Structures are given as C-alpha cells and as structure tokens.
C-alpha cells in the first residue's frame, strides 16, 4: 500500500492520483477479507468489504467526473502532448 499511497500523493497527474486512490481501496478490500479469514467471521467482513468497495468506486467515479468537468484531465493530457 505504501507505493500506492506515494502515487496518490505525489502522482504527477490527476489520473495517477485517482489510480493510486483506487488501488488503495482495492487493497483495503482484500485486507478486510484476510482479516475476516483470520477471525473466522468471513460472512461479516465480506459485507463490510463490499460496502467499502462500493464507496471506493463511487468516490473515484465522482472525483473523475469532477476533474473531467473542470477540464483538469484534458488540460494535463494536452500539456503532456505539447511537452513531447
């Protein structure tokens, strides 16, 4: 998770930051399932992991839509193309 956290904080573009946050959320879901296996309460932790996964997905989609409408994603892409 440390590498994903680094990408989420220091990512050079907004897309890198969104991917980093999404990766952290996905790894957290897997960690919740492992904790459920350890405590032998997988049924309860599956529900928690599903709810967290849905919230993570909705949050990343909302952030992507916000930055797309704000033209943050398109501007960065055009800046990268002009640098090349």
PDB file of N, CA, C and O in Angstrom:
ATOM      1  N   UNK A   1       0.814  -1.201   0.000  1.00  0.00           N
ATOM      2  CA  UNK A   1       0.000   0.000   0.000  1.00  0.00           C
ATOM      3  C   UNK A   1       0.855   1.261   0.000  1.00  0.00           C
ATOM      4  O   UNK A   1       0.386   2.328  -0.396  1.00  0.00           O
ATOM      5  N   UNK A   2       2.090   1.147   0.436  1.00  0.00           N
ATOM      6  CA  UNK A   2       2.949   2.327   0.508  1.00  0.00           C
ATOM      7  C   UNK A   2       3.214   2.905  -0.881  1.00  0.00           C
ATOM      8  O   UNK A   2       3.219   4.124  -1.055  1.00  0.00           O
ATOM      9  N   UNK A   3       3.432   2.044  -1.861  1.00  0.00           N
ATOM     10  CA  UNK A   3       3.669   2.540  -3.215  1.00  0.00           C
ATOM     11  C   UNK A   3       2.416   3.201  -3.798  1.00  0.00           C
ATOM     12  O   UNK A   3       2.507   4.213  -4.492  1.00  0.00           O
ATOM     13  N   UNK A   4       1.265   2.629  -3.515  1.00  0.00           N
ATOM     14  CA  UNK A   4       0.018   3.241  -3.981  1.00  0.00           C
ATOM     15  C   UNK A   4      -0.225   4.575  -3.290  1.00  0.00           C
ATOM     16  O   UNK A   4      -0.718   5.517  -3.911  1.00  0.00           O
ATOM     17  N   UNK A   5       0.117   4.658  -2.013  1.00  0.00           N
ATOM     18  CA  UNK A   5      -0.030   5.916  -1.283  1.00  0.00           C
ATOM     19  C   UNK A   5       0.903   6.979  -1.838  1.00  0.00           C
ATOM     20  O   UNK A   5       0.531   8.147  -1.948  1.00  0.00           O
ATOM     21  N   UNK A   6       2.115   6.571  -2.186  1.00  0.00           N
ATOM     22  CA  UNK A   6       3.046   7.510  -2.810  1.00  0.00           C
ATOM     23  C   UNK A   6       2.492   8.023  -4.134  1.00  0.00           C
ATOM     24  O   UNK A   6       2.572   9.216  -4.425  1.00  0.00           O
ATOM     25  N   UNK A   7       1.924   7.111  -4.943  1.00  0.00           N
ATOM     26  CA  UNK A   7       1.366   7.510  -6.238  1.00  0.00           C
ATOM     27  C   UNK A   7       0.164   8.424  -6.040  1.00  0.00           C
ATOM     28  O   UNK A   7      -0.053   9.344  -6.830  1.00  0.00           O
ATOM     29  N   UNK A   8      -0.620   8.180  -4.993  1.00  0.00           N
ATOM     30  CA  UNK A   8      -1.793   9.015  -4.741  1.00  0.00           C
ATOM     31  C   UNK A   8      -1.402  10.412  -4.273  1.00  0.00           C
ATOM     32  O   UNK A   8      -2.106  11.380  -4.561  1.00  0.00           O
ATOM     33  N   UNK A   9      -0.299  10.526  -3.561  1.00  0.00           N
ATOM     34  CA  UNK A   9       0.121  11.832  -3.040  1.00  0.00           C
ATOM     35  C   UNK A   9       0.983  12.575  -4.056  1.00  0.00           C
ATOM     36  O   UNK A   9       0.748  13.756  -4.314  1.00  0.00           O
ATOM     37  N   UNK A  10       1.963  11.910  -4.629  1.00  0.00           N
ATOM     38  CA  UNK A  10       2.944  12.597  -5.464  1.00  0.00           C
ATOM     39  C   UNK A  10       2.762  12.352  -6.951  1.00  0.00           C
ATOM     40  O   UNK A  10       3.627  12.709  -7.751  1.00  0.00           O
ATOM     41  N   UNK A  11       1.649  11.750  -7.326  1.00  0.00           N
ATOM     42  CA  UNK A  11       1.445  11.462  -8.747  1.00  0.00           C
ATOM     43  C   UNK A  11       1.549  12.714  -9.586  1.00  0.00           C
ATOM     44  O   UNK A  11       1.005  13.753  -9.211  1.00  0.00           O
ATOM     45  N   UNK A  12       2.229  12.642 -10.708  1.00  0.00           N
ATOM     46  CA  UNK A  12       2.407  13.865 -11.497  1.00  0.00           C
ATOM     47  C   UNK A  12       1.106  14.359 -12.135  1.00  0.00           C
ATOM     48  O   UNK A  12       0.987  15.547 -12.435  1.00  0.00           O
ATOM     49  N   UNK A  13       0.136  13.476 -12.347  1.00  0.00           N
ATOM     50  CA  UNK A  13      -1.126  13.914 -12.949  1.00  0.00           C
ATOM     51  C   UNK A  13      -2.292  13.521 -12.053  1.00  0.00           C
ATOM     52  O   UNK A  13      -2.143  12.726 -11.125  1.00  0.00           O
ATOM     53  N   UNK A  14      -3.439  14.087 -12.344  1.00  0.00           N
ATOM     54  CA  UNK A  14      -4.646  13.757 -11.592  1.00  0.00           C
ATOM     55  C   UNK A  14      -5.019  12.293 -11.814  1.00  0.00           C
ATOM     56  O   UNK A  14      -5.481  11.622 -10.891  1.00  0.00           O
ATOM     57  N   UNK A  15      -4.823  11.803 -13.021  1.00  0.00           N
ATOM     58  CA  UNK A  15      -5.139  10.400 -13.305  1.00  0.00           C
ATOM     59  C   UNK A  15      -4.288   9.455 -12.465  1.00  0.00           C
ATOM     60  O   UNK A  15      -4.788   8.439 -11.982  1.00  0.00           O
ATOM     61  N   UNK A  16      -3.006   9.778 -12.285  1.00  0.00           N
ATOM     62  CA  UNK A  16      -2.149   8.952 -11.438  1.00  0.00           C
ATOM     63  C   UNK A  16      -2.649   8.952  -9.996  1.00  0.00           C
ATOM     64  O   UNK A  16      -2.626   7.919  -9.328  1.00  0.00           O
ATOM     65  N   UNK A  17      -3.089  10.078  -9.532  1.00  0.00           N
ATOM     66  CA  UNK A  17      -3.611  10.170  -8.169  1.00  0.00           C
ATOM     67  C   UNK A  17      -4.890   9.357  -8.011  1.00  0.00           C
ATOM     68  O   UNK A  17      -5.078   8.682  -6.999  1.00  0.00           O
ATOM     69  N   UNK A  18      -5.768   9.419  -9.009  1.00  0.00           N
ATOM     70  CA  UNK A  18      -7.008   8.644  -8.945  1.00  0.00           C
ATOM     71  C   UNK A  18      -6.726   7.142  -8.977  1.00  0.00           C
ATOM     72  O   UNK A  18      -7.367   6.376  -8.257  1.00  0.00           O
ATOM     73  N   UNK A  19      -5.784   6.724  -9.794  1.00  0.00           N
ATOM     74  CA  UNK A  19      -5.419   5.309  -9.847  1.00  0.00           C
ATOM     75  C   UNK A  19      -4.811   4.869  -8.513  1.00  0.00           C
ATOM     76  O   UNK A  19      -5.084   3.766  -8.041  1.00  0.00           O
ATOM     77  N   UNK A  20      -3.996   5.723  -7.911  1.00  0.00           N
ATOM     78  CA  UNK A  20      -3.409   5.400  -6.610  1.00  0.00           C
ATOM     79  C   UNK A  20      -4.465   5.242  -5.530  1.00  0.00           C
ATOM     80  O   UNK A  20      -4.394   4.316  -4.723  1.00  0.00           O
ATOM     81  N   UNK A  21      -5.439   6.136  -5.507  1.00  0.00           N
ATOM     82  CA  UNK A  21      -6.514   6.041  -4.516  1.00  0.00           C
ATOM     83  C   UNK A  21      -7.355   4.794  -4.760  1.00  0.00           C
ATOM     84  O   UNK A  21      -7.752   4.121  -3.810  1.00  0.00           O
ATOM     85  N   UNK A  22      -7.627   4.482  -6.014  1.00  0.00           N
ATOM     86  CA  UNK A  22      -8.397   3.286  -6.333  1.00  0.00           C
ATOM     87  C   UNK A  22      -7.637   2.017  -5.938  1.00  0.00           C
ATOM     88  O   UNK A  22      -8.242   1.062  -5.450  1.00  0.00           O
ATOM     89  N   UNK A  23      -6.333   2.002  -6.144  1.00  0.00           N
ATOM     90  CA  UNK A  23      -5.524   0.839  -5.758  1.00  0.00           C
ATOM     91  C   UNK A  23      -5.520   0.659  -4.246  1.00  0.00           C
ATOM     92  O   UNK A  23      -5.577  -0.468  -3.754  1.00  0.00           O
ATOM     93  N   UNK A  24      -5.453   1.755  -3.512  1.00  0.00           N
ATOM     94  CA  UNK A  24      -5.509   1.663  -2.047  1.00  0.00           C
ATOM     95  C   UNK A  24      -6.839   1.065  -1.615  1.00  0.00           C
ATOM     96  O   UNK A  24      -6.883   0.218  -0.722  1.00  0.00           O
ATOM     97  N   UNK A  25      -7.924   1.504  -2.246  1.00  0.00           N
ATOM     98  CA  UNK A  25      -9.239   0.962  -1.910  1.00  0.00           C
ATOM     99  C   UNK A  25      -9.354  -0.515  -2.216  1.00  0.00           C
ATOM    100  O   UNK A  25      -9.926  -1.269  -1.429  1.00  0.00           O
ATOM    101  N   UNK A  26      -8.818  -0.939  -3.350  1.00  0.00           N
ATOM    102  CA  UNK A  26      -8.873  -2.356  -3.719  1.00  0.00           C
ATOM    103  C   UNK A  26      -8.050  -3.210  -2.755  1.00  0.00           C
ATOM    104  O   UNK A  26      -8.470  -4.300  -2.367  1.00  0.00           O
ATOM    105  N   UNK A  27      -6.896  -2.717  -2.379  1.00  0.00           N
ATOM    106  CA  UNK A  27      -6.064  -3.462  -1.428  1.00  0.00           C
ATOM    107  C   UNK A  27      -6.698  -3.503  -0.050  1.00  0.00           C
ATOM    108  O   UNK A  27      -6.520  -4.476   0.683  1.00  0.00           O
ATOM    109  N   UNK A  28      -7.430  -2.469   0.312  1.00  0.00           N
ATOM    110  CA  UNK A  28      -8.127  -2.459   1.592  1.00  0.00           C
ATOM    111  C   UNK A  28      -9.237  -3.503   1.610  1.00  0.00           C
ATOM    112  O   UNK A  28      -9.462  -4.152   2.631  1.00  0.00           O
ATOM    113  N   UNK A  29      -9.928  -3.666   0.492  1.00  0.00           N
ATOM    114  CA  UNK A  29     -10.960  -4.698   0.398  1.00  0.00           C
ATOM    115  C   UNK A  29     -10.331  -6.075   0.603  1.00  0.00           C
ATOM    116  O   UNK A  29     -10.868  -6.896   1.347  1.00  0.00           O
ATOM    117  N   UNK A  30      -9.206  -6.331  -0.045  1.00  0.00           N
ATOM    118  CA  UNK A  30      -8.518  -7.614   0.123  1.00  0.00           C
ATOM    119  C   UNK A  30      -8.052  -7.798   1.564  1.00  0.00           C
ATOM    120  O   UNK A  30      -8.132  -8.901   2.105  1.00  0.00           O
ATOM    121  N   UNK A  31      -7.571  -6.738   2.183  1.00  0.00           N
ATOM    122  CA  UNK A  31      -7.128  -6.809   3.576  1.00  0.00           C
ATOM    123  C   UNK A  31      -8.295  -7.112   4.504  1.00  0.00           C
ATOM    124  O   UNK A  31      -8.148  -7.893   5.443  1.00  0.00           O
ATOM    125  N   UNK A  32      -9.443  -6.511   4.259  1.00  0.00           N
ATOM    126  CA  UNK A  32     -10.633  -6.806   5.066  1.00  0.00           C
ATOM    127  C   UNK A  32     -11.024  -8.273   4.958  1.00  0.00           C
ATOM    128  O   UNK A  32     -11.414  -8.889   5.951  1.00  0.00           O
ATOM    129  N   UNK A  33     -10.923  -8.830   3.765  1.00  0.00           N
ATOM    130  CA  UNK A  33     -11.256 -10.244   3.595  1.00  0.00           C
ATOM    131  C   UNK A  33     -10.252 -11.146   4.317  1.00  0.00           C
ATOM    132  O   UNK A  33     -10.631 -12.169   4.889  1.00  0.00           O
ATOM    133  N   UNK A  34      -8.978 -10.767   4.289  1.00  0.00           N
ATOM    134  CA  UNK A  34      -7.978 -11.546   5.038  1.00  0.00           C
ATOM    135  C   UNK A  34      -8.222 -11.473   6.541  1.00  0.00           C
ATOM    136  O   UNK A  34      -8.066 -12.471   7.245  1.00  0.00           O
ATOM    137  N   UNK A  35      -8.598 -10.318   7.026  1.00  0.00           N
ATOM    138  CA  UNK A  35      -8.920 -10.178   8.451  1.00  0.00           C
ATOM    139  C   UNK A  35     -10.120 -11.045   8.797  1.00  0.00           C
ATOM    140  O   UNK A  35     -10.160 -11.659   9.863  1.00  0.00           O
ATOM    141  N   UNK A  36     -11.106 -11.097   7.890  1.00  0.00           N
ATOM    142  CA  UNK A  36     -12.255 -11.974   8.109  1.00  0.00           C
ATOM    143  C   UNK A  36     -11.866 -13.430   8.197  1.00  0.00           C
ATOM    144  O   UNK A  36     -12.417 -14.172   9.010  1.00  0.00           O
ATOM    145  N   UNK A  37     -10.912 -13.855   7.363  1.00  0.00           N
ATOM    146  CA  UNK A  37     -10.437 -15.235   7.437  1.00  0.00           C
ATOM    147  C   UNK A  37      -9.711 -15.500   8.747  1.00  0.00           C
ATOM    148  O   UNK A  37      -9.868 -16.565   9.343  1.00  0.00           O
ATOM    149  N   UNK A  38      -8.919 -14.539   9.195  1.00  0.00           N
ATOM    150  CA  UNK A  38      -8.165 -14.717  10.440  1.00  0.00           C
ATOM    151  C   UNK A  38      -9.099 -14.847  11.634  1.00  0.00           C
ATOM    152  O   UNK A  38      -8.896 -15.708  12.491  1.00  0.00           O
ATOM    153  N   UNK A  39     -10.121 -13.999  11.697  1.00  0.00           N
ATOM    154  CA  UNK A  39     -11.065 -14.028  12.820  1.00  0.00           C
ATOM    155  C   UNK A  39     -12.192 -15.035  12.622  1.00  0.00           C
ATOM    156  O   UNK A  39     -13.063 -15.155  13.483  1.00  0.00           O
ATOM    157  N   UNK A  40     -12.194 -15.753  11.520  1.00  0.00           N
ATOM    158  CA  UNK A  40     -13.204 -16.750  11.186  1.00  0.00           C
ATOM    159  C   UNK A  40     -14.614 -16.162  11.194  1.00  0.00           C
ATOM    160  O   UNK A  40     -15.572 -16.818  11.602  1.00  0.00           O
ATOM    161  N   UNK A  41     -14.723 -14.915  10.735  1.00  0.00           N
ATOM    162  CA  UNK A  41     -16.018 -14.239  10.586  1.00  0.00           C
ATOM    163  C   UNK A  41     -16.095 -13.675   9.168  1.00  0.00           C
ATOM    164  O   UNK A  41     -16.390 -12.496   8.972  1.00  0.00           O
ATOM    165  N   UNK A  42     -15.828 -14.524   8.196  1.00  0.00           N
ATOM    166  CA  UNK A  42     -15.761 -14.076   6.820  1.00  0.00           C
ATOM    167  C   UNK A  42     -17.085 -13.488   6.344  1.00  0.00           C
ATOM    168  O   UNK A  42     -17.090 -12.550   5.547  1.00  0.00           O
ATOM    169  N   UNK A  43     -18.211 -14.024   6.821  1.00  0.00           N
ATOM    170  CA  UNK A  43     -19.515 -13.529   6.388  1.00  0.00           C
ATOM    171  C   UNK A  43     -19.706 -12.056   6.735  1.00  0.00           C
ATOM    172  O   UNK A  43     -20.233 -11.293   5.926  1.00  0.00           O
ATOM    173  N   UNK A  44     -19.287 -11.655   7.918  1.00  0.00           N
ATOM    174  CA  UNK A  44     -19.427 -10.258   8.335  1.00  0.00           C
ATOM    175  C   UNK A  44     -18.453  -9.357   7.562  1.00  0.00           C
ATOM    176  O   UNK A  44     -18.822  -8.265   7.130  1.00  0.00           O
ATOM    177  N   UNK A  45     -17.231  -9.814   7.393  1.00  0.00           N
ATOM    178  CA  UNK A  45     -16.228  -8.989   6.729  1.00  0.00           C
ATOM    179  C   UNK A  45     -16.459  -8.893   5.219  1.00  0.00           C
ATOM    180  O   UNK A  45     -16.019  -7.929   4.593  1.00  0.00           O
ATOM    181  N   UNK A  46     -17.134  -9.864   4.631  1.00  0.00           N
ATOM    182  CA  UNK A  46     -17.479  -9.759   3.212  1.00  0.00           C
ATOM    183  C   UNK A  46     -18.450  -8.610   3.012  1.00  0.00           C
ATOM    184  O   UNK A  46     -18.321  -7.842   2.058  1.00  0.00           O
ATOM    185  N   UNK A  47     -19.424  -8.487   3.909  1.00  0.00           N
ATOM    186  CA  UNK A  47     -20.378  -7.378   3.811  1.00  0.00           C
ATOM    187  C   UNK A  47     -19.674  -6.034   3.955  1.00  0.00           C
ATOM    188  O   UNK A  47     -19.962  -5.093   3.215  1.00  0.00           O
ATOM    189  N   UNK A  48     -18.758  -5.951   4.902  1.00  0.00           N
ATOM    190  CA  UNK A  48     -18.017  -4.704   5.111  1.00  0.00           C
ATOM    191  C   UNK A  48     -17.151  -4.402   3.893  1.00  0.00           C
ATOM    192  O   UNK A  48     -17.084  -3.257   3.446  1.00  0.00           O
ATOM    193  N   UNK A  49     -16.486  -5.425   3.354  1.00  0.00           N
ATOM    194  CA  UNK A  49     -15.615  -5.233   2.187  1.00  0.00           C
ATOM    195  C   UNK A  49     -16.425  -4.805   0.964  1.00  0.00           C
ATOM    196  O   UNK A  49     -15.976  -3.951   0.199  1.00  0.00           O
ATOM    197  N   UNK A  50     -17.604  -5.381   0.772  1.00  0.00           N
ATOM    198  CA  UNK A  50     -18.446  -4.985  -0.364  1.00  0.00           C
ATOM    199  C   UNK A  50     -18.906  -3.539  -0.227  1.00  0.00           C
ATOM    200  O   UNK A  50     -18.891  -2.784  -1.199  1.00  0.00           O
ATOM    201  N   UNK A  51     -19.312  -3.156   0.969  1.00  0.00           N
ATOM    202  CA  UNK A  51     -19.743  -1.774   1.180  1.00  0.00           C
ATOM    203  C   UNK A  51     -18.581  -0.812   0.959  1.00  0.00           C
ATOM    204  O   UNK A  51     -18.755   0.235   0.335  1.00  0.00           O
ATOM    205  N   UNK A  52     -17.404  -1.155   1.464  1.00  0.00           N
ATOM    206  CA  UNK A  52     -16.243  -0.296   1.270  1.00  0.00           C
ATOM    207  C   UNK A  52     -15.854  -0.223  -0.208  1.00  0.00           C
ATOM    208  O   UNK A  52     -15.484   0.841  -0.703  1.00  0.00           O
ATOM    209  N   UNK A  53     -15.937  -1.337  -0.899  1.00  0.00           N
ATOM    210  CA  UNK A  53     -15.620  -1.352  -2.323  1.00  0.00           C
ATOM    211  C   UNK A  53     -16.567  -0.482  -3.128  1.00  0.00           C
ATOM    212  O   UNK A  53     -16.141   0.230  -4.037  1.00  0.00           O
ATOM    213  N   UNK A  54     -17.856  -0.536  -2.797  1.00  0.00           N
ATOM    214  CA  UNK A  54     -18.825   0.313  -3.499  1.00  0.00           C
ATOM    215  C   UNK A  54     -18.568   1.784  -3.224  1.00  0.00           C
ATOM    216  O   UNK A  54     -18.618   2.605  -4.139  1.00  0.00           O
ATOM    217  N   UNK A  55     -18.292   2.125  -1.968  1.00  0.00           N
ATOM    218  CA  UNK A  55     -17.994   3.522  -1.631  1.00  0.00           C
ATOM    219  C   UNK A  55     -16.733   4.001  -2.331  1.00  0.00           C
ATOM    220  O   UNK A  55     -16.676   5.138  -2.798  1.00  0.00           O
ATOM    221  N   UNK A  56     -15.730   3.149  -2.408  1.00  0.00           N
ATOM    222  CA  UNK A  56     -14.488   3.499  -3.087  1.00  0.00           C
ATOM    223  C   UNK A  56     -14.753   3.741  -4.572  1.00  0.00           C
ATOM    224  O   UNK A  56     -14.257   4.714  -5.139  1.00  0.00           O
ATOM    225  N   UNK A  57     -15.524   2.871  -5.197  1.00  0.00           N
ATOM    226  CA  UNK A  57     -15.838   3.024  -6.612  1.00  0.00           C
ATOM    227  C   UNK A  57     -16.607   4.318  -6.876  1.00  0.00           C
ATOM    228  O   UNK A  57     -16.298   5.048  -7.818  1.00  0.00           O
ATOM    229  N   UNK A  58     -17.601   4.594  -6.048  1.00  0.00           N
ATOM    230  CA  UNK A  58     -18.401   5.808  -6.222  1.00  0.00           C
ATOM    231  C   UNK A  58     -17.542   7.051  -6.023  1.00  0.00           C
ATOM    232  O   UNK A  58     -17.678   8.026  -6.761  1.00  0.00           O
ATOM    233  N   UNK A  59     -16.663   7.019  -5.034  1.00  0.00           N
ATOM    234  CA  UNK A  59     -15.807   8.176  -4.770  1.00  0.00           C
ATOM    235  C   UNK A  59     -14.836   8.437  -5.926  1.00  0.00           C
ATOM    236  O   UNK A  59     -14.632   9.587  -6.314  1.00  0.00           O
ATOM    237  N   UNK A  60     -14.246   7.395  -6.467  1.00  0.00           N
ATOM    238  CA  UNK A  60     -13.310   7.565  -7.579  1.00  0.00           C
ATOM    239  C   UNK A  60     -14.049   8.047  -8.827  1.00  0.00           C
ATOM    240  O   UNK A  60     -13.542   8.904  -9.552  1.00  0.00           O
ATOM    241  N   UNK A  61     -15.237   7.508  -9.084  1.00  0.00           N
ATOM    242  CA  UNK A  61     -16.017   7.962 -10.238  1.00  0.00           C
ATOM    243  C   UNK A  61     -16.447   9.418 -10.079  1.00  0.00           C
ATOM    244  O   UNK A  61     -16.431  10.178 -11.047  1.00  0.00           O
ATOM    245  N   UNK A  62     -16.828   9.806  -8.870  1.00  0.00           N
ATOM    246  CA  UNK A  62     -17.220  11.197  -8.631  1.00  0.00           C
ATOM    247  C   UNK A  62     -16.037  12.134  -8.814  1.00  0.00           C
ATOM    248  O   UNK A  62     -16.180  13.209  -9.397  1.00  0.00           O
ATOM    249  N   UNK A  63     -14.874  11.739  -8.322  1.00  0.00           N
ATOM    250  CA  UNK A  63     -13.686  12.568  -8.481  1.00  0.00           C
ATOM    251  C   UNK A  63     -13.286  12.665  -9.948  1.00  0.00           C
ATOM    252  O   UNK A  63     -12.903  13.738 -10.415  1.00  0.00           O
ATOM    253  N   UNK A  64     -13.373  11.560 -10.676  1.00  0.00           N
ATOM    254  CA  UNK A  64     -13.031  11.583 -12.100  1.00  0.00           C
ATOM    255  C   UNK A  64     -13.988  12.477 -12.871  1.00  0.00           C
ATOM    256  O   UNK A  64     -13.570  13.229 -13.751  1.00  0.00           O
ATOM    257  N   UNK A  65     -15.264  12.395 -12.545  1.00  0.00           N
ATOM    258  CA  UNK A  65     -16.244  13.249 -13.226  1.00  0.00           C
ATOM    259  C   UNK A  65     -16.000  14.714 -12.894  1.00  0.00           C
ATOM    260  O   UNK A  65     -16.099  15.576 -13.767  1.00  0.00           O
ATOM    261  N   UNK A  66     -15.680  14.999 -11.635  1.00  0.00           N
ATOM    262  CA  UNK A  66     -15.413  16.379 -11.228  1.00  0.00           C
ATOM    263  C   UNK A  66     -14.222  16.944 -11.999  1.00  0.00           C
ATOM    264  O   UNK A  66     -14.300  18.046 -12.542  1.00  0.00           O
ATOM    265  N   UNK A  67     -13.131  16.201 -12.049  1.00  0.00           N
ATOM    266  CA  UNK A  67     -11.946  16.698 -12.739  1.00  0.00           C
ATOM    267  C   UNK A  67     -12.148  16.760 -14.245  1.00  0.00           C
ATOM    268  O   UNK A  67     -11.572  17.617 -14.915  1.00  0.00           O
ATOM    269  N   UNK A  68     -12.958  15.864 -14.778  1.00  0.00           N
ATOM    270  CA  UNK A  68     -13.244  15.917 -16.214  1.00  0.00           C
ATOM    271  C   UNK A  68     -14.063  17.161 -16.545  1.00  0.00           C
ATOM    272  O   UNK A  68     -13.784  17.840 -17.533  1.00  0.00           O
ATOM    273  N   UNK A  69     -15.075  17.464 -15.725  1.00  0.00           N
ATOM    274  CA  UNK A  69     -15.890  18.656 -15.971  1.00  0.00           C
ATOM    275  C   UNK A  69     -15.087  19.929 -15.744  1.00  0.00           C
ATOM    276  O   UNK A  69     -15.317  20.939 -16.410  1.00  0.00           O
ATOM    277  N   UNK A  70     -14.156  19.883 -14.817  1.00  0.00           N
ATOM    278  CA  UNK A  70     -13.320  21.045 -14.532  1.00  0.00           C
ATOM    279  C   UNK A  70     -12.224  21.200 -15.572  1.00  0.00           C
ATOM    280  O   UNK A  70     -11.484  22.183 -15.561  1.00  0.00           O
ATOM    281  N   UNK A  71     -12.122  20.255 -16.447  1.00  0.00           N
ATOM    282  CA  UNK A  71     -11.122  20.221 -17.518  1.00  0.00           C
ATOM    283  C   UNK A  71      -9.720  19.957 -16.986  1.00  0.00           C
ATOM    284  O   UNK A  71      -8.735  20.261 -17.659  1.00  0.00           O
ATOM    285  N   UNK A  72      -9.624  19.402 -15.806  1.00  0.00           N
ATOM    286  CA  UNK A  72      -8.313  19.088 -15.264  1.00  0.00           C
ATOM    287  C   UNK A  72      -7.662  17.921 -15.980  1.00  0.00           C
ATOM    288  O   UNK A  72      -6.449  17.919 -16.191  1.00  0.00           O
ATOM    289  N   UNK A  73      -8.455  16.931 -16.355  1.00  0.00           N
ATOM    290  CA  UNK A  73      -7.888  15.764 -17.011  1.00  0.00           C
ATOM    291  C   UNK A  73      -7.470  16.083 -18.438  1.00  0.00           C
ATOM    292  O   UNK A  73      -6.405  15.657 -18.883  1.00  0.00           O
ATOM    293  N   UNK A  74      -8.294  16.823 -19.152  1.00  0.00           N
ATOM    294  CA  UNK A  74      -7.982  17.146 -20.541  1.00  0.00           C
ATOM    295  C   UNK A  74      -6.801  18.096 -20.647  1.00  0.00           C
ATOM    296  O   UNK A  74      -5.971  17.953 -21.545  1.00  0.00           O
ATOM    297  N   UNK A  75      -6.714  19.056 -19.752  1.00  0.00           N
ATOM    298  CA  UNK A  75      -5.611  20.015 -19.811  1.00  0.00           C
ATOM    299  C   UNK A  75      -4.280  19.337 -19.559  1.00  0.00           C
ATOM    300  O   UNK A  75      -3.290  19.634 -20.228  1.00  0.00           O
ATOM    301  N   UNK A  76      -4.252  18.425 -18.596  1.00  0.00           N
ATOM    302  CA  UNK A  76      -2.990  17.734 -18.313  1.00  0.00           C
ATOM    303  C   UNK A  76      -2.575  16.876 -19.488  1.00  0.00           C
ATOM    304  O   UNK A  76      -1.388  16.786 -19.803  1.00  0.00           O
ATOM    305  N   UNK A  77      -3.528  16.250 -20.135  1.00  0.00           N
ATOM    306  CA  UNK A  77      -3.209  15.418 -21.285  1.00  0.00           C
ATOM    307  C   UNK A  77      -2.655  16.269 -22.417  1.00  0.00           C
ATOM    308  O   UNK A  77      -1.696  15.870 -23.078  1.00  0.00           O
ATOM    309  N   UNK A  78      -3.248  17.438 -22.647  1.00  0.00           N
ATOM    310  CA  UNK A  78      -2.743  18.300 -23.723  1.00  0.00           C
ATOM    311  C   UNK A  78      -1.386  18.885 -23.371  1.00  0.00           C
ATOM    312  O   UNK A  78      -0.568  19.118 -24.261  1.00  0.00           O
ATOM    313  N   UNK A  79      -1.128  19.128 -22.079  1.00  0.00           N
ATOM    314  CA  UNK A  79       0.185  19.609 -21.669  1.00  0.00           C
ATOM    315  C   UNK A  79       1.256  18.542 -21.884  1.00  0.00           C
ATOM    316  O   UNK A  79       2.374  18.851 -22.297  1.00  0.00           O
ATOM    317  N   UNK A  80       0.910  17.285 -21.602  1.00  0.00           N
ATOM    318  CA  UNK A  80       1.860  16.194 -21.796  1.00  0.00           C
ATOM    319  C   UNK A  80       2.183  16.028 -23.276  1.00  0.00           C
ATOM    320  O   UNK A  80       3.334  15.778 -23.633  1.00  0.00           O
ATOM    321  N   UNK A  81       1.186  16.164 -24.135  1.00  0.00           N
ATOM    322  CA  UNK A  81       1.401  16.004 -25.568  1.00  0.00           C
ATOM    323  C   UNK A  81       2.266  17.144 -26.098  1.00  0.00           C
ATOM    324  O   UNK A  81       3.136  16.933 -26.943  1.00  0.00           O
ATOM    325  N   UNK A  82       2.018  18.360 -25.592  1.00  0.00           N
ATOM    326  CA  UNK A  82       2.793  19.510 -26.085  1.00  0.00           C
ATOM    327  C   UNK A  82       4.245  19.443 -25.608  1.00  0.00           C
ATOM    328  O   UNK A  82       5.127  19.980 -26.277  1.00  0.00           O
ATOM    329  N   UNK A  83       4.516  18.801 -24.474  1.00  0.00           N
ATOM    330  CA  UNK A  83       5.893  18.675 -23.986  1.00  0.00           C
ATOM    331  C   UNK A  83       6.704  17.722 -24.839  1.00  0.00           C
ATOM    332  O   UNK A  83       7.919  17.877 -24.963  1.00  0.00           O
ATOM    333  N   UNK A  84       6.040  16.735 -25.430  1.00  0.00           N
ATOM    334  CA  UNK A  84       6.742  15.746 -26.239  1.00  0.00           C
ATOM    335  C   UNK A  84       7.095  16.372 -27.542  1.00  0.00           C
ATOM    336  O   UNK A  84       7.698  15.722 -28.396  1.00  0.00           O
TER     337      UNK A  84
END
